[in-house]
Amino acid sequence: MTFLDRGKIKKHGMLLDRPVDNDSRCRECGGACCRAFISVRLSWPEYELLREMGATRLDFSLCGRHALIIENGCEFLSEGRCTIYLNRPETCRRFYCKDD
């Protein structure tokens, strides 16, 4: 998948097999991926945790594909940083992007 961040630099995003923590690119990007997608899929435990943390943009589904809606920016993004970094969903932990 590809997306454009605010500076119109084309990025290529991918889900890795393992989580990525404290990567320098994530500290410098300003949360481009947190604004570039419609939603993040959640497991039931992730859904419950985010609900307990006050998430207001959760999508519950009877078919099991719960989501956090991040279209137009994730509600947990503040000043370009993830405010729930240690508790972020697995999809967010595994997401990585690079310049095309």
NUMINU-103693 format. One line per 3 residues: number of its first residue (from 1); their letters; for each residue x, y, z of C-alpha. Coordinates in steps of 0.25 Angstrom, whole numbers. Example, Ala and Ser with C-alpha at 12.3 -4.5 7.8 and 13.67 -1.06 7.14 Angstrom:
BEGIN
1) as) 49:-18:31; 55:-4:29 $
// end
This chain:
BEGIN
1) mtf) 0:0:0; 5:14:-3; 1:27:3 $
4) ldr) 5:42:3; 8:49:16; 7:64:18 $
7) gki) 19:67:11; 14:59:-1; 25:49:0 $
10) kkh) 21:36:-6; 22:25:5; 21:10:4 $
13) gml) 14:3:16; 15:-11:20; 11:-20:32 $
16) ldr) 24:-27:37; 24:-41:44; 28:-35:57 $
19) pvd) 26:-22:65; 34:-10:62; 37:-2:75 $
22) nds) 44:12:76; 48:12:61; 54:26:58 $
25) rcr) 45:28:46; 33:27:55; 39:38:64 $
28) ecg) 41:47:52; 29:45:43; 18:53:51 $
31) gac) 8:41:50; 6:41:35; 1:26:36 $
34) cra) -9:31:47; -16:40:37; -14:32:24 $
37) fis) -24:21:26; -38:19:29; -37:9:41 $
40) vrl) -29:-1:49; -34:-15:51; -35:-19:65 $
43) swp) -36:-32:73; -46:-33:84; -36:-31:95 $
46) eye) -31:-18:88; -45:-13:85; -48:-15:100 $
49) llr) -35:-8:105; -37:4:95; -52:5:100 $
52) emg) -47:6:114; -36:16:110; -48:25:105 $
55) atr) -48:22:90; -60:29:84; -58:24:69 $
58) ldf) -59:9:71; -66:0:61; -72:-12:67 $
61) slc) -75:-23:57; -83:-36:59; -74:-43:49 $
64) grh) -62:-41:58; -55:-30:50; -55:-19:60 $
67) ali) -48:-6:57; -43:7:62; -47:18:52 $
70) ien) -35:27:49; -40:34:36; -36:49:37 $
73) gce) -26:45:49; -26:35:60; -32:41:73 $
76) fls) -20:36:80; -10:45:72; -6:57:78 $
79) egr) 5:67:73; 9:56:63; 11:46:74 $
82) cti) 3:33:79; -2:36:92; -5:21:95 $
85) yln) 9:16:89; 11:5:99; -4:0:98 $
88) rpe) -5:2:83; -12:-9:75; -4:-20:68 $
91) tcr) -6:-15:54; 0:-2:59; 12:-9:65 $
94) rfy) 15:-16:52; 13:-5:43; 25:0:36 $
97) ckd) 27:10:24; 38:15:16; 40:25:5 $
100) d) 37:19:-9 $
// end
